[in-house]
Amino acid sequence: MHTSPVALVTGASRGIGRGIALELARAGHSVLINYAGNAAAAEECRALCRQAAPAQSSASFETVQADLSKEADRQRLVETTLCRFGKIDLLVNNAGVAPDRRADLLEATEESFDRLIAINLKGPFFLTQRVARHWLKAAETWPARGARPKIVTISSISAYTASVNRGDYCVSKAALAMLTPLFAARLAEVGVRVYEIRPGIIATDMTGPVKERYDKLIVSGLTPIRRWGAPEDVGRAVVALANEAFPFSTGEVINVDGGFHLRTL
Ligand code: NAP
């Protein structure tokens, strides 16, 4: 059995997922880097994790291609993680996609809706179910005291913010927000704690196409903290949750958004 804590991070090849993988590596975790199709980016993330890991750390890093919208891929992802590391201490549901084309609500297509729901909602729901089933069985062998596994799901400010040019994305994230209370309630009996991180505007490939527009909005005060978020900002929040910093909290939402969610007058 692996001695360092083991994290399974979905969509870790690029962007926020990569930032999470790097911060976990820096904190001494082994990381399973999942990706959909960009093997080169996943390998690059693995090399960066190796560099980031503490010198004396026993942590190791693996990449696994798996499309989370597909049941067979989710099964292979969990089985491979358990085969390579022997356990999962942290599941980070990060992978997600934006619509290929931003379209007004009245022009939105079923095709885009189905794609976003399959990747952003169905994928994490059933991946979490699969990992939860494993934990419920494994719990019989856990020592009476000690750290318990955790789940962190990366949703979005779009879970509660209406953007009429990407309604499909908003509804996928609003529904995803229910995952955390559901699994927090179901898994509390075995000590598994479940959290949601709600990122704001983070500089990644996903926000590349709207960079100029968001630059202007940020400068004019859209977020009280007037800067873009970085993947590292989200990664550091995940490490805080993973490192037993909140032992009597579950089902919590952590906003990593520069204060976007604040109402001001
Ligand atoms: P990104 O830069 O586009 O990266 C997306 C990641 O997800 C990549 O690793 C990609 O793998 C993976 N992925 C895509 N489809 C997948 C699938 N079907 N199965 C498995 N992996 C898949 O996106 P990001 O900005 O980092 O976003 C990460 C998460 O944060 C998403 O859930 C997003 O909705 C959320 N979020 C982002 C922002 C933001 O401002 N960027 C704000 C709030 C929330 P490949 O490299 O192989 O394509």
py3Dmol code that shows the C-alpha trace and the ligand (Angstrom):
import py3Dmol

protein = """\
ATOM      1  CA  MET A   1       0.000   0.000   0.000  1.00  0.00           C
ATOM      2  CA  HIS A   2       1.202   3.472  -0.913  1.00  0.00           C
ATOM      3  CA  THR A   3       2.422   5.516   2.089  1.00  0.00           C
ATOM      4  CA  SER A   4       1.730   9.031   0.762  1.00  0.00           C
ATOM      5  CA  PRO A   5      -1.910  10.154   0.449  1.00  0.00           C
ATOM      6  CA  VAL A   6      -3.355   9.405  -2.996  1.00  0.00           C
ATOM      7  CA  ALA A   7      -5.446  11.919  -4.965  1.00  0.00           C
ATOM      8  CA  LEU A   8      -7.442  11.157  -8.099  1.00  0.00           C
ATOM      9  CA  VAL A   9      -7.839  14.466  -9.970  1.00  0.00           C
ATOM     10  CA  THR A  10     -10.053  14.522 -13.060  1.00  0.00           C
ATOM     11  CA  GLY A  11      -9.130  16.847 -15.926  1.00  0.00           C
ATOM     12  CA  ALA A  12      -5.679  17.410 -14.466  1.00  0.00           C
ATOM     13  CA  SER A  13      -3.723  17.784 -17.711  1.00  0.00           C
ATOM     14  CA  ARG A  14      -4.380  21.514 -18.009  1.00  0.00           C
ATOM     15  CA  GLY A  15      -5.841  24.558 -16.280  1.00  0.00           C
ATOM     16  CA  ILE A  16      -7.359  24.336 -12.811  1.00  0.00           C
ATOM     17  CA  GLY A  17      -6.886  20.564 -12.587  1.00  0.00           C
ATOM     18  CA  ARG A  18      -3.179  20.935 -13.279  1.00  0.00           C
ATOM     19  CA  GLY A  19      -2.964  23.644 -10.613  1.00  0.00           C
ATOM     20  CA  ILE A  20      -4.646  21.288  -8.145  1.00  0.00           C
ATOM     21  CA  ALA A  21      -2.327  18.393  -9.062  1.00  0.00           C
ATOM     22  CA  LEU A  22       0.761  20.591  -8.602  1.00  0.00           C
ATOM     23  CA  GLU A  23      -0.302  21.923  -5.208  1.00  0.00           C
ATOM     24  CA  LEU A  24      -1.146  18.401  -4.026  1.00  0.00           C
ATOM     25  CA  ALA A  25       2.247  17.167  -5.261  1.00  0.00           C
ATOM     26  CA  ARG A  26       3.947  20.026  -3.393  1.00  0.00           C
ATOM     27  CA  ALA A  27       2.064  18.929  -0.259  1.00  0.00           C
ATOM     28  CA  GLY A  28       3.338  15.342  -0.567  1.00  0.00           C
ATOM     29  CA  HIS A  29       0.391  13.612  -2.277  1.00  0.00           C
ATOM     30  CA  SER A  30       0.625  11.042  -5.030  1.00  0.00           C
ATOM     31  CA  VAL A  31      -1.612  12.083  -7.906  1.00  0.00           C
ATOM     32  CA  LEU A  32      -3.495  10.206 -10.595  1.00  0.00           C
ATOM     33  CA  ILE A  33      -3.669  12.720 -13.448  1.00  0.00           C
ATOM     34  CA  ASN A  34      -6.766  12.053 -15.543  1.00  0.00           C
ATOM     35  CA  TYR A  35      -7.256  13.622 -18.959  1.00  0.00           C
ATOM     36  CA  ALA A  36      -9.594  13.261 -21.940  1.00  0.00           C
ATOM     37  CA  GLY A  37      -7.381  13.451 -25.037  1.00  0.00           C
ATOM     38  CA  ASN A  38      -4.364  15.683 -24.501  1.00  0.00           C
ATOM     39  CA  ALA A  39      -1.708  13.114 -23.548  1.00  0.00           C
ATOM     40  CA  ALA A  40       1.179  15.572 -24.038  1.00  0.00           C
ATOM     41  CA  ALA A  41      -0.327  18.031 -21.551  1.00  0.00           C
ATOM     42  CA  ALA A  42      -0.926  15.216 -19.047  1.00  0.00           C
ATOM     43  CA  GLU A  43       2.708  14.080 -19.362  1.00  0.00           C
ATOM     44  CA  GLU A  44       3.882  17.664 -18.878  1.00  0.00           C
ATOM     45  CA  CYS A  45       1.756  17.889 -15.727  1.00  0.00           C
ATOM     46  CA  ARG A  46       3.300  14.637 -14.478  1.00  0.00           C
ATOM     47  CA  ALA A  47       6.844  15.999 -15.004  1.00  0.00           C
ATOM     48  CA  LEU A  48       5.919  19.236 -13.180  1.00  0.00           C
ATOM     49  CA  CYS A  49       4.424  17.244 -10.279  1.00  0.00           C
ATOM     50  CA  ARG A  50       7.670  15.276  -9.944  1.00  0.00           C
ATOM     51  CA  GLN A  51       9.612  18.555  -9.752  1.00  0.00           C
ATOM     52  CA  ALA A  52       7.163  20.031  -7.246  1.00  0.00           C
ATOM     53  CA  ALA A  53       7.161  17.039  -4.860  1.00  0.00           C
ATOM     54  CA  PRO A  54       9.320  17.375  -1.706  1.00  0.00           C
ATOM     55  CA  ALA A  55      12.751  15.763  -2.140  1.00  0.00           C
ATOM     56  CA  GLN A  56      12.226  12.992   0.428  1.00  0.00           C
ATOM     57  CA  SER A  57       8.611  12.315  -0.622  1.00  0.00           C
ATOM     58  CA  SER A  58       7.532   8.772  -1.588  1.00  0.00           C
ATOM     59  CA  ALA A  59       4.834  10.261  -3.831  1.00  0.00           C
ATOM     60  CA  SER A  60       4.450   9.127  -7.419  1.00  0.00           C
ATOM     61  CA  PHE A  61       2.443  10.355 -10.374  1.00  0.00           C
ATOM     62  CA  GLU A  62       0.521   8.529 -13.083  1.00  0.00           C
ATOM     63  CA  THR A  63      -1.577   9.626 -16.047  1.00  0.00           C
ATOM     64  CA  VAL A  64      -4.752   7.894 -17.234  1.00  0.00           C
ATOM     65  CA  GLN A  65      -6.846   8.798 -20.252  1.00  0.00           C
ATOM     66  CA  ALA A  66     -10.568   8.446 -19.521  1.00  0.00           C
ATOM     67  CA  ASP A  67     -13.614  10.244 -20.888  1.00  0.00           C
ATOM     68  CA  LEU A  68     -15.723  10.821 -17.790  1.00  0.00           C
ATOM     69  CA  SER A  69     -18.952  10.876 -19.745  1.00  0.00           C
ATOM     70  CA  LYS A  70     -18.455   7.131 -20.448  1.00  0.00           C
ATOM     71  CA  GLU A  71     -19.229   4.463 -17.862  1.00  0.00           C
ATOM     72  CA  ALA A  72     -16.539   2.045 -19.110  1.00  0.00           C
ATOM     73  CA  ASP A  73     -13.906   4.797 -18.870  1.00  0.00           C
ATOM     74  CA  ARG A  74     -14.962   5.751 -15.323  1.00  0.00           C
ATOM     75  CA  GLN A  75     -14.694   2.108 -14.283  1.00  0.00           C
ATOM     76  CA  ARG A  76     -11.224   1.782 -15.858  1.00  0.00           C
ATOM     77  CA  LEU A  77     -10.111   5.040 -14.201  1.00  0.00           C
ATOM     78  CA  VAL A  78     -11.028   3.885 -10.691  1.00  0.00           C
ATOM     79  CA  GLU A  79      -9.697   0.360 -11.211  1.00  0.00           C
ATOM     80  CA  THR A  80      -6.395   1.681 -12.584  1.00  0.00           C
ATOM     81  CA  THR A  81      -5.994   4.109  -9.685  1.00  0.00           C
ATOM     82  CA  LEU A  82      -6.590   1.343  -7.143  1.00  0.00           C
ATOM     83  CA  CYS A  83      -4.316  -1.041  -9.022  1.00  0.00           C
ATOM     84  CA  ARG A  84      -1.422   1.455  -9.170  1.00  0.00           C
ATOM     85  CA  PHE A  85      -1.782   3.050  -5.730  1.00  0.00           C
ATOM     86  CA  GLY A  86      -3.903   0.623  -3.676  1.00  0.00           C
ATOM     87  CA  LYS A  87      -6.219   3.340  -2.327  1.00  0.00           C
ATOM     88  CA  ILE A  88      -7.869   6.706  -2.981  1.00  0.00           C
ATOM     89  CA  ASP A  89      -7.675   9.315  -0.192  1.00  0.00           C
ATOM     90  CA  LEU A  90      -9.008  12.242  -2.192  1.00  0.00           C
ATOM     91  CA  LEU A  91     -11.298  12.458  -5.200  1.00  0.00           C
ATOM     92  CA  VAL A  92     -11.247  15.806  -6.989  1.00  0.00           C
ATOM     93  CA  ASN A  93     -14.080  16.167  -9.510  1.00  0.00           C
ATOM     94  CA  ASN A  94     -12.560  18.927 -11.612  1.00  0.00           C
ATOM     95  CA  ALA A  95     -12.962  17.996 -15.306  1.00  0.00           C
ATOM     96  CA  GLY A  96     -15.519  20.094 -17.110  1.00  0.00           C
ATOM     97  CA  VAL A  97     -16.192  21.759 -20.419  1.00  0.00           C
ATOM     98  CA  ALA A  98     -17.745  24.987 -21.674  1.00  0.00           C
ATOM     99  CA  PRO A  99     -20.034  25.020 -24.714  1.00  0.00           C
ATOM    100  CA  ASP A 100     -18.145  24.883 -28.029  1.00  0.00           C
ATOM    101  CA  ARG A 101     -20.025  28.015 -29.020  1.00  0.00           C
ATOM    102  CA  ARG A 102     -21.675  30.524 -26.721  1.00  0.00           C
ATOM    103  CA  ALA A 103     -25.270  30.799 -27.971  1.00  0.00           C
ATOM    104  CA  ASP A 104     -28.195  32.853 -26.693  1.00  0.00           C
ATOM    105  CA  LEU A 105     -30.625  30.865 -24.553  1.00  0.00           C
ATOM    106  CA  LEU A 106     -33.180  30.968 -27.376  1.00  0.00           C
ATOM    107  CA  GLU A 107     -30.688  29.432 -29.815  1.00  0.00           C
ATOM    108  CA  ALA A 108     -29.231  26.801 -27.467  1.00  0.00           C
ATOM    109  CA  THR A 109     -29.031  23.300 -28.951  1.00  0.00           C
ATOM    110  CA  GLU A 110     -29.868  19.905 -27.461  1.00  0.00           C
ATOM    111  CA  GLU A 111     -26.542  18.599 -28.732  1.00  0.00           C
ATOM    112  CA  SER A 112     -24.546  21.086 -26.639  1.00  0.00           C
ATOM    113  CA  PHE A 113     -26.872  20.573 -23.659  1.00  0.00           C
ATOM    114  CA  ASP A 114     -26.411  16.785 -23.759  1.00  0.00           C
ATOM    115  CA  ARG A 115     -22.609  17.127 -24.055  1.00  0.00           C
ATOM    116  CA  LEU A 116     -22.331  19.467 -21.079  1.00  0.00           C
ATOM    117  CA  ILE A 117     -24.670  17.447 -18.883  1.00  0.00           C
ATOM    118  CA  ALA A 118     -22.795  14.227 -19.735  1.00  0.00           C
ATOM    119  CA  ILE A 119     -19.340  15.619 -18.907  1.00  0.00           C
ATOM    120  CA  ASN A 120     -20.062  18.226 -16.213  1.00  0.00           C
ATOM    121  CA  LEU A 121     -22.818  16.411 -14.299  1.00  0.00           C
ATOM    122  CA  LYS A 122     -23.304  12.731 -15.152  1.00  0.00           C
ATOM    123  CA  GLY A 123     -19.539  12.069 -15.158  1.00  0.00           C
ATOM    124  CA  PRO A 124     -18.795  13.370 -11.636  1.00  0.00           C
ATOM    125  CA  PHE A 125     -22.075  11.962 -10.234  1.00  0.00           C
ATOM    126  CA  PHE A 126     -21.341   8.387 -11.282  1.00  0.00           C
ATOM    127  CA  LEU A 127     -17.582   8.611 -10.724  1.00  0.00           C
ATOM    128  CA  THR A 128     -18.296   9.720  -7.152  1.00  0.00           C
ATOM    129  CA  GLN A 129     -20.822   6.904  -6.755  1.00  0.00           C
ATOM    130  CA  ARG A 130     -18.208   4.381  -7.904  1.00  0.00           C
ATOM    131  CA  VAL A 131     -15.509   5.699  -5.547  1.00  0.00           C
ATOM    132  CA  ALA A 132     -18.042   5.920  -2.692  1.00  0.00           C
ATOM    133  CA  ARG A 133     -18.968   2.243  -3.149  1.00  0.00           C
ATOM    134  CA  HIS A 134     -15.287   1.334  -2.906  1.00  0.00           C
ATOM    135  CA  TRP A 135     -14.889   3.393   0.292  1.00  0.00           C
ATOM    136  CA  LEU A 136     -17.974   1.858   1.933  1.00  0.00           C
ATOM    137  CA  LYS A 137     -16.436  -1.598   1.441  1.00  0.00           C
ATOM    138  CA  ALA A 138     -12.900  -0.494   2.389  1.00  0.00           C
ATOM    139  CA  ALA A 139     -14.193   1.238   5.556  1.00  0.00           C
ATOM    140  CA  GLU A 140     -14.550  -2.172   7.215  1.00  0.00           C
ATOM    141  CA  THR A 141     -10.732  -2.382   7.333  1.00  0.00           C
ATOM    142  CA  TRP A 142      -9.984   1.230   8.320  1.00  0.00           C
ATOM    143  CA  PRO A 143      -8.472   1.775  11.798  1.00  0.00           C
ATOM    144  CA  ALA A 144     -10.831   3.256  14.407  1.00  0.00           C
ATOM    145  CA  ARG A 145      -8.951   6.565  14.339  1.00  0.00           C
ATOM    146  CA  GLY A 146      -7.138   8.407  11.594  1.00  0.00           C
ATOM    147  CA  ALA A 147      -7.694  10.448   8.466  1.00  0.00           C
ATOM    148  CA  ARG A 148     -10.651   9.610   6.245  1.00  0.00           C
ATOM    149  CA  PRO A 149     -11.009  10.155   2.494  1.00  0.00           C
ATOM    150  CA  LYS A 150     -12.465  13.343   1.099  1.00  0.00           C
ATOM    151  CA  ILE A 151     -14.243  14.551  -2.022  1.00  0.00           C
ATOM    152  CA  VAL A 152     -13.805  18.011  -3.534  1.00  0.00           C
ATOM    153  CA  THR A 153     -15.988  18.994  -6.468  1.00  0.00           C
ATOM    154  CA  ILE A 154     -15.104  22.002  -8.609  1.00  0.00           C
ATOM    155  CA  SER A 155     -18.328  23.730  -9.635  1.00  0.00           C
ATOM    156  CA  SER A 156     -18.423  27.392 -10.660  1.00  0.00           C
ATOM    157  CA  ILE A 157     -19.938  30.785  -9.937  1.00  0.00           C
ATOM    158  CA  SER A 158     -22.159  29.708 -12.858  1.00  0.00           C
ATOM    159  CA  ALA A 159     -23.988  27.477 -10.357  1.00  0.00           C
ATOM    160  CA  TYR A 160     -25.885  30.635  -9.289  1.00  0.00           C
ATOM    161  CA  THR A 161     -25.014  33.278 -11.927  1.00  0.00           C
ATOM    162  CA  ALA A 162     -27.267  33.555 -15.004  1.00  0.00           C
ATOM    163  CA  SER A 163     -25.231  33.895 -18.211  1.00  0.00           C
ATOM    164  CA  VAL A 164     -27.835  33.867 -20.978  1.00  0.00           C
ATOM    165  CA  ASN A 165     -25.242  32.998 -23.631  1.00  0.00           C
ATOM    166  CA  ARG A 166     -24.350  29.634 -22.007  1.00  0.00           C
ATOM    167  CA  GLY A 167     -27.426  28.425 -20.192  1.00  0.00           C
ATOM    168  CA  ASP A 168     -26.432  24.785 -20.684  1.00  0.00           C
ATOM    169  CA  TYR A 169     -23.192  25.370 -18.743  1.00  0.00           C
ATOM    170  CA  CYS A 170     -25.075  27.193 -15.954  1.00  0.00           C
ATOM    171  CA  VAL A 171     -27.632  24.436 -15.459  1.00  0.00           C
ATOM    172  CA  SER A 172     -24.922  21.748 -15.497  1.00  0.00           C
ATOM    173  CA  LYS A 173     -23.086  23.584 -12.697  1.00  0.00           C
ATOM    174  CA  ALA A 174     -26.256  24.422 -10.723  1.00  0.00           C
ATOM    175  CA  ALA A 175     -27.180  20.724 -10.692  1.00  0.00           C
ATOM    176  CA  LEU A 176     -23.588  19.740  -9.858  1.00  0.00           C
ATOM    177  CA  ALA A 177     -23.863  21.891  -6.720  1.00  0.00           C
ATOM    178  CA  MET A 178     -26.301  19.302  -5.284  1.00  0.00           C
ATOM    179  CA  LEU A 179     -23.650  16.566  -5.494  1.00  0.00           C
ATOM    180  CA  THR A 180     -21.855  17.843  -2.387  1.00  0.00           C
ATOM    181  CA  PRO A 181     -24.795  17.884   0.074  1.00  0.00           C
ATOM    182  CA  LEU A 182     -25.968  14.516  -1.252  1.00  0.00           C
ATOM    183  CA  PHE A 183     -22.684  12.678  -0.834  1.00  0.00           C
ATOM    184  CA  ALA A 184     -21.844  14.575   2.380  1.00  0.00           C
ATOM    185  CA  ALA A 185     -25.061  13.237   3.927  1.00  0.00           C
ATOM    186  CA  ARG A 186     -24.608   9.715   2.564  1.00  0.00           C
ATOM    187  CA  LEU A 187     -20.941   9.233   3.450  1.00  0.00           C
ATOM    188  CA  ALA A 188     -20.780  10.894   6.878  1.00  0.00           C
ATOM    189  CA  GLU A 189     -21.368   7.503   8.517  1.00  0.00           C
ATOM    190  CA  VAL A 190     -17.901   6.341   7.390  1.00  0.00           C
ATOM    191  CA  GLY A 191     -16.243   9.698   8.097  1.00  0.00           C
ATOM    192  CA  VAL A 192     -15.828  10.758   4.452  1.00  0.00           C
ATOM    193  CA  ARG A 193     -16.130  14.556   4.182  1.00  0.00           C
ATOM    194  CA  VAL A 194     -17.348  16.249   1.038  1.00  0.00           C
ATOM    195  CA  TYR A 195     -16.734  19.798  -0.188  1.00  0.00           C
ATOM    196  CA  GLU A 196     -17.466  22.040  -3.157  1.00  0.00           C
ATOM    197  CA  ILE A 197     -15.109  24.700  -4.463  1.00  0.00           C
ATOM    198  CA  ARG A 198     -16.737  27.444  -6.527  1.00  0.00           C
ATOM    199  CA  PRO A 199     -14.086  29.149  -8.648  1.00  0.00           C
ATOM    200  CA  GLY A 200     -14.647  32.586 -10.136  1.00  0.00           C
ATOM    201  CA  ILE A 201     -12.818  33.824 -13.219  1.00  0.00           C
ATOM    202  CA  ILE A 202      -9.645  31.751 -13.533  1.00  0.00           C
ATOM    203  CA  ALA A 203      -7.017  32.139 -16.276  1.00  0.00           C
ATOM    204  CA  THR A 204      -7.069  28.862 -18.260  1.00  0.00           C
ATOM    205  CA  ASP A 205      -7.699  27.674 -21.818  1.00  0.00           C
ATOM    206  CA  MET A 206     -11.429  27.726 -21.013  1.00  0.00           C
ATOM    207  CA  THR A 207     -11.468  31.486 -20.425  1.00  0.00           C
ATOM    208  CA  GLY A 208      -8.920  32.264 -23.203  1.00  0.00           C
ATOM    209  CA  PRO A 209     -11.588  33.193 -25.775  1.00  0.00           C
ATOM    210  CA  VAL A 210     -13.188  35.777 -23.433  1.00  0.00           C
ATOM    211  CA  LYS A 211      -9.959  37.194 -21.995  1.00  0.00           C
ATOM    212  CA  GLU A 212     -10.295  40.761 -23.304  1.00  0.00           C
ATOM    213  CA  ARG A 213     -13.904  41.070 -22.163  1.00  0.00           C
ATOM    214  CA  TYR A 214     -13.103  39.750 -18.673  1.00  0.00           C
ATOM    215  CA  ASP A 215      -9.952  41.935 -18.447  1.00  0.00           C
ATOM    216  CA  LYS A 216     -12.185  44.996 -18.769  1.00  0.00           C
ATOM    217  CA  LEU A 217     -14.818  43.698 -16.322  1.00  0.00           C
ATOM    218  CA  ILE A 218     -12.186  42.906 -13.693  1.00  0.00           C
ATOM    219  CA  VAL A 219     -10.497  46.316 -14.028  1.00  0.00           C
ATOM    220  CA  SER A 220     -13.886  47.987 -13.624  1.00  0.00           C
ATOM    221  CA  GLY A 221     -14.575  46.165 -10.350  1.00  0.00           C
ATOM    222  CA  LEU A 222     -16.544  42.989 -11.200  1.00  0.00           C
ATOM    223  CA  THR A 223     -14.615  41.252  -8.421  1.00  0.00           C
ATOM    224  CA  PRO A 224     -13.671  43.053  -5.192  1.00  0.00           C
ATOM    225  CA  ILE A 225     -10.186  41.513  -5.523  1.00  0.00           C
ATOM    226  CA  ARG A 226      -9.292  43.011  -8.891  1.00  0.00           C
ATOM    227  CA  ARG A 227      -7.280  40.276 -10.560  1.00  0.00           C
ATOM    228  CA  TRP A 228      -7.755  37.062 -12.478  1.00  0.00           C
ATOM    229  CA  GLY A 229      -7.714  33.930 -10.385  1.00  0.00           C
ATOM    230  CA  ALA A 230      -4.937  31.406 -11.036  1.00  0.00           C
ATOM    231  CA  PRO A 231      -5.208  27.590 -11.031  1.00  0.00           C
ATOM    232  CA  GLU A 232      -2.890  27.703  -8.010  1.00  0.00           C
ATOM    233  CA  ASP A 233      -5.542  29.647  -6.041  1.00  0.00           C
ATOM    234  CA  VAL A 234      -7.905  26.700  -6.416  1.00  0.00           C
ATOM    235  CA  GLY A 235      -5.096  24.188  -5.785  1.00  0.00           C
ATOM    236  CA  ARG A 236      -4.224  25.775  -2.465  1.00  0.00           C
ATOM    237  CA  ALA A 237      -7.845  25.615  -1.322  1.00  0.00           C
ATOM    238  CA  VAL A 238      -7.962  21.905  -2.216  1.00  0.00           C
ATOM    239  CA  VAL A 239      -4.791  21.250  -0.185  1.00  0.00           C
ATOM    240  CA  ALA A 240      -6.307  23.018   2.840  1.00  0.00           C
ATOM    241  CA  LEU A 241      -9.360  20.747   2.621  1.00  0.00           C
ATOM    242  CA  ALA A 242      -7.247  17.633   2.047  1.00  0.00           C
ATOM    243  CA  ASN A 243      -4.968  18.378   4.994  1.00  0.00           C
ATOM    244  CA  GLU A 244      -7.611  17.897   7.701  1.00  0.00           C
ATOM    245  CA  ALA A 245      -8.004  21.652   8.230  1.00  0.00           C
ATOM    246  CA  PHE A 246     -11.815  21.305   8.614  1.00  0.00           C
ATOM    247  CA  PRO A 247     -12.395  18.150  10.703  1.00  0.00           C
ATOM    248  CA  PHE A 248     -15.961  19.034  11.824  1.00  0.00           C
ATOM    249  CA  SER A 249     -17.210  20.436   8.495  1.00  0.00           C
ATOM    250  CA  THR A 250     -18.803  18.638   5.579  1.00  0.00           C
ATOM    251  CA  GLY A 251     -21.049  19.731   2.725  1.00  0.00           C
ATOM    252  CA  GLU A 252     -19.360  23.151   2.722  1.00  0.00           C
ATOM    253  CA  VAL A 253     -18.985  25.462  -0.265  1.00  0.00           C
ATOM    254  CA  ILE A 254     -15.682  27.374  -0.533  1.00  0.00           C
ATOM    255  CA  ASN A 255     -15.775  30.375  -2.868  1.00  0.00           C
ATOM    256  CA  VAL A 256     -12.446  30.930  -4.646  1.00  0.00           C
ATOM    257  CA  ASP A 257     -13.628  33.886  -6.666  1.00  0.00           C
ATOM    258  CA  GLY A 258     -11.957  37.131  -5.506  1.00  0.00           C
ATOM    259  CA  GLY A 259     -15.191  37.997  -3.686  1.00  0.00           C
ATOM    260  CA  PHE A 260     -17.412  37.798  -6.810  1.00  0.00           C
ATOM    261  CA  HIS A 261     -20.265  36.337  -4.732  1.00  0.00           C
ATOM    262  CA  LEU A 262     -20.465  39.348  -2.378  1.00  0.00           C
ATOM    263  CA  ARG A 263     -23.418  41.683  -2.708  1.00  0.00           C
ATOM    264  CA  THR A 264     -22.329  45.270  -2.169  1.00  0.00           C
ATOM    265  CA  LEU A 265     -24.184  48.562  -1.944  1.00  0.00           C
TER     266      LEU A 265
END
"""
ligand_1 = """\
48
NAP
P -9.623 23.646 -19.205
O -8.407 24.481 -19.082
O -10.396 23.659 -20.480
O -9.227 22.122 -18.834
C -10.223 21.142 -18.876
C -9.675 19.840 -18.336
O -10.741 18.866 -18.323
C -8.574 19.248 -19.217
O -7.675 18.557 -18.382
C -9.343 18.258 -20.103
O -8.521 17.188 -20.589
C -10.369 17.731 -19.100
N -11.563 17.166 -19.741
C -12.387 17.738 -20.644
N -13.364 16.882 -20.994
C -13.159 15.743 -20.299
C -13.798 14.478 -20.254
N -14.881 14.211 -20.997
N -13.296 13.520 -19.445
C -12.176 13.766 -18.688
N -11.521 14.944 -18.695
C -12.011 15.915 -19.495
O -10.696 24.024 -18.077
P -10.497 24.764 -16.667
O -10.757 26.208 -16.863
O -9.257 24.301 -16.027
O -11.760 24.183 -15.883
C -11.642 23.102 -14.950
C -12.952 23.024 -14.163
O -13.157 24.260 -13.480
C -14.181 22.812 -15.036
O -15.105 21.978 -14.364
C -14.751 24.206 -15.182
O -16.129 24.192 -15.451
C -14.441 24.778 -13.816
N -14.382 26.231 -13.747
C -13.518 26.951 -14.517
C -13.492 28.344 -14.377
C -12.548 29.210 -15.161
O -12.689 30.455 -15.074
N -11.589 28.677 -15.886
C -14.342 28.980 -13.461
C -15.213 28.207 -12.704
C -15.212 26.844 -12.835
P -7.673 17.339 -21.988
O -6.484 18.209 -21.671
O -7.274 15.938 -22.305
O -8.592 17.957 -22.982
"""
view = py3Dmol.view(width=600, height=400)
view.addModel(protein, "pdb")
view.setStyle({"model": 0}, {"cartoon": {"style": "trace"}})
view.addModel(ligand_1, "xyz")
view.setStyle({"model": 1}, {"stick": {}})
view.zoomTo()
view.show()
